[in-house]
Structure formats: C-alpha cells, structure tokens
C-alpha cells in the first residue's frame, strides 16, 4: 500500500515537472512578449503572417505585411522575428 502511494506521488511529480511547469513558463513568456510590444517590431502571427507593427491599441495591433495593413488581436501574435535572428 505504501509503495503504491509513493509511486503515485512520484508520477504526479514527474507530470508536474515535464508537462505543467514548462507550459506555464511558456505562457508567462508569451504574455510578457505581448505586453512589451513596440511600434516598429517585426512579428509573426500564429497563422504565419510576417509583418511590422505600425500601431498598438489596448487589445489590437496594426501590422504592415507586404503593403497590406492588417488589424489583429494581440493574442494572434506568436513571436518576434528579431528573437529568431539572434538565436
């Protein structure tokens, strides 16, 4: 009985460190990225559209993508292309 309890606790600890903790870390980094956006940043949307930020509102951004202007929700932004160039 004690062995089963120890194994159950061990499995929960493994699940926490390999699944839950990395996911929450990624979510915090993404939130920080979206809060620190600035005009002129080059970004990529979750749909793969590359563009440059022209205007930032409370919940939306206006980006220029190859001559087209798109207004997107901040949650649609996935990453910055500057980060990829430095890595």
C-alpha positions, -999 to 999 in steps of 0.1 A, spaced: 0 0 0 28 24 9 47 15 -23 16 24 -44 12 57 -27 49 65 -32 46 56 -69 15 77 -73 32 108 -58 63 102 -79 42 100 -111 25 133 -101 58 150 -95 71 138 -129 40 150 -147 43 184 -130 80 189 -140 77 176 -175 43 189 -186 27 215 -163 57 236 -154 71 241 -189 36 250 -202 31 277 -176 66 291 -183 58 294 -220 25 311 -212 43 337 -189 69 344 -216 42 348 -243 23 372 -220 54 392 -213 62 394 -251 27 407 -259 29 433 -231 63 446 -243 53 451 -280 65 484 -295 59 502 -328 84 490 -354 88 455 -340 88 427 -366 64 399 -356 49 366 -368 13 357 -362 0 323 -352 -11 319 -388 25 325 -401 20 361 -414 51 382 -410 47 420 -405 59 451 -389 39 468 -361 25 502 -372 1 509 -343 -7 494 -309 -41 497 -292 -52 481 -259 -61 447 -273 -52 450 -310 -22 458 -332 -20 472 -368 7 455 -388 21 461 -423 26 429 -443 40 434 -478 20 465 -484 -12 453 -467 -23 466 -434 -39 441 -410 -55 448 -376 -50 418 -354 -58 409 -318 -27 408 -297 -34 371 -289 -28 363 -326 9 373 -323 32 343 -317 67 357 -318 92 384 -328 114 378 -358 142 397 -340 143 369 -314 148 343 -342 176 362 -358 196 365 -325 192 328 -316 
